Amino acid sequence: MLSITVATVFWFFNALNKNYSTRLNYPLDFSFQRDSVVVVDRLPDRVLVDVSGGGWNLMRKTFLLSAGAVLIELDNPTEIKFLTRATLLPMITEQLSGLSLDFVVTDTVFINIEPKISKGLMVAVDSLTVPMDEDYRMISPIRIRPDSILVVGPKSMIDTLNPIYLVRFDESDISSDYNEEFDIEFSSNLVRPLPDEVNVRFDVAEFNRSQITVPIESTNFPDDYSISLKDTIVNIYFTVRNKDLNKVNADEFSVTADLTMINKSDSTIPPILIAFPSYVMEIQLEPDTLTVEYAR
């Protein structure tokens, strides 16, 4: 056993004194001013090379992990999109201590670095997309604080952003006063918003659909009743806040039918709503056409 051990050690050290060729996945490191740029795609951290050298050096580079990375300095990082084999060869040769570079196997190293720019965006809410409960409505303006943000990121992404950032609601069937924080999010984490959240507030109240009957005022009809309306009343359907429902009065509505607006092809006139209380909405008249009768 002692003889075998001594022979093995002798063979091992003798072998390390010889020259060999091998293929290494050699580390890369990039040096450039990072404050004003954004690395869009991860920079390559390895390059495949064929090298030759003494056994001791090869062992240190491969097994002992003592190989220092090849440093690539980029003076204008946003202008360089790739490094070819011909460009890498002198850089690696100069820094590959203890080994001889035979060949750079990697054909091209791609680089995607862009200028870092900023842009101001307005923050808004599309009121039509607010998911209100069926019987509820907003009764105040939508308040957003802050109502603008600054976004920072790579130029190609920032330039494509809409100048208005629309807040998207995750909730449904909102039925009470609203006061929530929203995270400002983009499809890429390279785009950074400042601040990264906004507050959205608005007041909510319950509304109901209601109906009232109102007499029709005839306008420009002859006094001899040779022409008259078949219907003398109209039903008005409207939406009103619950707390205002009891104060709705027919006297606050005024509907007229003007004979000068007659459609002679079918002898009909549209009812015209002249007045209504300011606290009602979504008004609908029924019938929406009035028939004119002629005396025999």
C-alpha positions in Angstrom: 0.0 0.0 0.0 2.9 2.4 0.8 4.5 1.6 -2.5 1.2 2.3 -4.4 0.7 5.5 -2.5 4.2 6.8 -3.2 3.9 5.8 -6.9 0.6 7.5 -7.2 1.9 10.8 -5.7 5.0 10.6 -7.9 2.9 10.1 -11.0 0.5 12.9 -10.1 3.2 15.5 -9.5 5.0 14.4 -12.6 1.9 14.7 -14.7 1.2 18.2 -13.4 4.6 19.3 -14.7 3.6 18.6 -18.3 1.7 20.9 -20.7 -2.0 20.3 -21.6 -4.8 21.8 -23.7 -8.3 22.1 -22.4 -11.6 24.0 -22.8 -12.6 26.4 -20.0 -15.8 28.3 -19.3 -14.0 31.5 -18.3 -15.6 34.2 -16.2 -16.3 37.7 -17.5 -16.8 40.9 -15.7 -17.9 44.2 -17.2 -16.8 47.7 -16.0 -18.8 50.8 -16.9 -20.6 53.8 -15.4 -23.8 52.3 -14.1 -25.6 55.4 -12.7 -26.8 56.7 -16.1 -27.6 53.4 -17.8 -29.8 50.3 -17.4 -28.8 46.8 -18.2 -31.8 45.5 -20.1 -30.7 41.9 -20.6 -28.4 40.1 -18.2 -24.8 40.5 -19.2 -23.0 37.3 -20.1 -20.8 36.1 -17.3 -18.9 33.4 -19.1 -17.0 32.9 -22.3 -15.9 29.5 -23.7 -12.2 29.3 -24.6 -9.6 26.7 -25.6 -6.3 27.2 -23.6 -3.0 25.4 -23.0 -0.6 25.5 -20.2 1.1 23.6 -17.4 -0.8 21.2 -15.4 -0.5 23.2 -12.2 -1.9 26.3 -13.8 -4.8 24.4 -15.4 -5.6 22.8 -12.1 -5.7 26.2 -10.3 -8.0 27.6 -13.0 -10.4 24.7 -13.1 -10.5 23.0 -9.7 -9.2 25.6 -7.2 -11.5 28.3 -8.7 -8.7 30.9 -8.4 -9.2 32.2 -11.9 -9.8 36.0 -12.0 -12.5 37.1 -14.3 -11.6 38.8 -17.6 -12.4 42.5 -17.1 -14.1 44.1 -20.1 -14.2 47.9 -19.9 -17.1 49.6 -21.8 -16.5 53.4 -22.3 -19.8 53.8 -24.2 -21.9 50.9 -23.0 -25.1 52.1 -24.7 -23.4 52.2 -28.1 -22.0 48.6 -28.0 -24.5 45.9 -28.8 -22.1 42.9 -29.1 -18.5 41.9 -28.9 -17.2 39.5 -31.5 -14.6 36.8 -31.2 -12.0 39.1 -32.8 -12.7 41.8 -30.2 -12.6 39.3 -27.3 -9.4 37.6 -28.3 -6.9 40.4 -27.3 -8.8 41.3 -24.1 -8.7 37.7 -22.9 -5.1 37.1 -24.1 -3.8 40.1 -22.1 -5.5 39.0 -18.9 -5.2 35.2 -19.1 -2.2 34.8 -16.7 -0.3 31.5 -16.7 -2.1 30.1 -19.7 -1.9 30.5 -23.5 -5.1 31.3 -25.3 -5.5 28.9 -28.3 -9.0 29.8 -29.5 -12.1 31.7 -28.4 -15.0 29.3 -28.9 -17.8 31.7 -28.2 -18.6 33.5 -31.4 -20.4 36.6 -30.1 -21.1 38.2 -26.7 -24.3 40.2 -26.8 -24.8 43.4 -24.7 -28.1 45.2 -24.2 -27.5 48.4 -22.2 -29.7 51.5 -22.7 -29.6 55.1 -21.4 -31.6 55.6 -18.2 -34.3 58.3 -18.7 -37.2 59.6 -16.7 -40.7 60.7 -17.7 -43.7 62.3 -15.9 -47.1 60.5 -16.1 -50.5 61.7 -15.0 -52.4 59.2 -12.9 -56.1 58.9 -13.7 -59.2 56.7 -13.2 -61.6 55.9 -16.0 -64.9 56.4 -14.2 -66.7 54.0 -16.6 -64.5 51.2 -15.4 -65.1 51.7 -11.7 -66.9 48.4 -10.6 -69.9 49.9 -8.7 -72.6 47.8 -7.2 -75.8 47.9 -9.3 -77.7 50.3 -7.0 -74.8 52.6 -6.1 -73.2 55.6 -7.8 -70.3 57.9 -7.2 -71.4 61.3 -5.7 -68.1 63.0 -5.6 -65.2 63.6 -8.0 -62.5 60.9 -7.9 -59.5 62.2 -5.9 -56.0 60.8 -6.6 -53.0 61.7 -4.5 -50.5 62.2 -5.9 -52.1 62.7 -9.3 -48.7 62.4 -11.1 -45.7 60.1 -10.9 -42.2 60.0 -12.3 -41.0 56.8 -14.0 -37.4 55.9 -14.5 -36.0 53.2 -16.8 -34.5 52.2 -20.1 -35.2 54.6 -22.9 -36.9 52.1 -25.2 -39.5 51.3 -22.5 -40.0 54.8 -21.2 -40.6 56.2 -24.6 -43.5 53.8 -25.3 -45.4 54.6 -22.1 -48.7 56.4 -22.4 -48.6 59.8 -20.8 -51.6 58.8 -18.7 -51.4 55.9 -16.2 -54.8 54.4 -15.7 -55.5 52.8 -12.3 -57.1 49.3 -12.6 -59.5 48.1 -9.9 -59.3 44.6 -8.5 -62.5 45.0 -6.4 -66.0 44.5 -7.6 -69.5 45.8 -6.5 -68.3 48.8 -4.6 -71.1 50.0 -2.3 -69.4 52.3 0.2 -67.2 55.3 0.3 -63.9 54.4 -1.3 -60.4 55.1 0.1 -57.7 52.7 -1.0 -54.0 52.6 -2.0 -53.0 51.3 -5.4 -49.6 50.0 -6.4 -48.1 51.5 -9.6 -47.0 48.5 -11.6 -45.5 48.0 -15.1 -44.9 45.0 -17.2 -41.2 45.2 -16.7 -39.4 45.6 -13.3 -36.8 47.7 -15.1 -39.4 50.6 -15.1 -39.4 52.1 -11.6 -42.2 54.5 -10.5 -41.7 57.3 -8.0 -43.7 57.1 -5.9 -44.8 53.4 -6.3 -48.3 53.8 -5.0 -51.2 56.3 -5.1 -54.4 56.9 -3.0 -57.8 56.8 -4.7 -60.8 58.3 -2.9 -64.5 59.0 -3.8 -67.8 59.1 -2.1 -70.6 56.6 -2.8 -74.4 56.6 -2.2 -77.3 54.2 -2.9 -79.6 55.1 -5.7 -82.9 53.6 -6.9 -85.0 53.6 -10.1 -88.3 55.4 -9.6 -91.3 56.6 -11.7 -93.7 59.5 -11.7 -96.6 60.6 -13.9 -96.7 64.1 -15.3 -99.3 66.0 -17.4 -98.3 67.0 -20.9 -98.4 70.7 -21.8 -99.6 71.2 -25.4 -97.9 74.0 -27.4 -99.0 75.6 -30.7 -102.2 73.5 -30.8 -105.4 75.2 -32.1 -107.8 76.5 -29.5 -110.8 74.8 -31.2 -109.4 71.4 -30.4 -109.5 70.3 -34.0 -106.1 68.8 -33.3 -105.3 67.3 -30.0 -103.1 64.7 -28.2 -104.4 61.2 -27.7 -102.4 60.9 -24.5 -102.4 63.7 -21.9 -99.9 62.3 -19.5 -96.4 60.8 -19.7 -94.6 58.4 -17.3 -91.1 59.7 -16.3 -88.6 57.0 -15.1 -85.5 58.3 -13.3 -82.7 57.3 -10.9 -82.5 59.2 -7.6 -80.5 59.0 -4.5 -82.3 57.1 -1.7 -82.3 60.1 0.7 -83.9 62.3 -2.0 -86.6 59.9 -3.1 -89.3 61.3 -0.7 -88.9 64.9 -1.9 -89.5 64.1 -5.6 -92.6 66.0 -6.7 -94.4 66.0 -10.1 -94.5 69.8 -10.0 -90.7 69.9 -10.5 -91.1 68.2 -13.9 -92.4 69.8 -17.1 -93.1 68.0 -20.3 -94.4 69.7 -23.5 -95.5 68.6 -26.9 -95.0 71.1 -29.7 -97.3 70.7 -32.8 -94.6 72.3 -35.0 -92.5 69.2 -34.4 -95.1 66.8 -35.8 -94.0 63.9 -38.0 -96.7 64.2 -40.8 -96.0 60.7 -42.0 -97.4 59.0 -38.9 -98.9 62.0 -37.0 -96.7 61.7 -33.9 -94.8 64.2 -31.8 -91.9 63.6 -29.4 -92.5 64.6 -25.8 -89.9 67.2 -24.7 -88.7 67.4 -21.1 -88.4 71.1 -20.3 -87.7 71.0 -16.5 -86.7 68.4 -13.9 -85.0 68.5 -10.5 -81.2 68.6 -10.5 -80.9 65.6 -8.2 -82.4 63.1 -10.6 -80.6 61.3 -13.4 -80.9 58.7 -16.2 -84.3 60.1 -17.2 -86.5 58.3 -19.6 -90.0 59.3 -21.0 -92.7 56.7 -21.8 -94.2 56.8 -24.3 -91.4 58.4 -26.3 -93.8 59.4 -29.1 -97.2 61.0 -28.7 -100.1 60.4 -31.2 -102.0 63.4 -32.6 -105.7 63.1 -33.2 -107.8 65.1 -35.6 -111.5 66.1 -34.9 -114.1 64.8 -37.4 
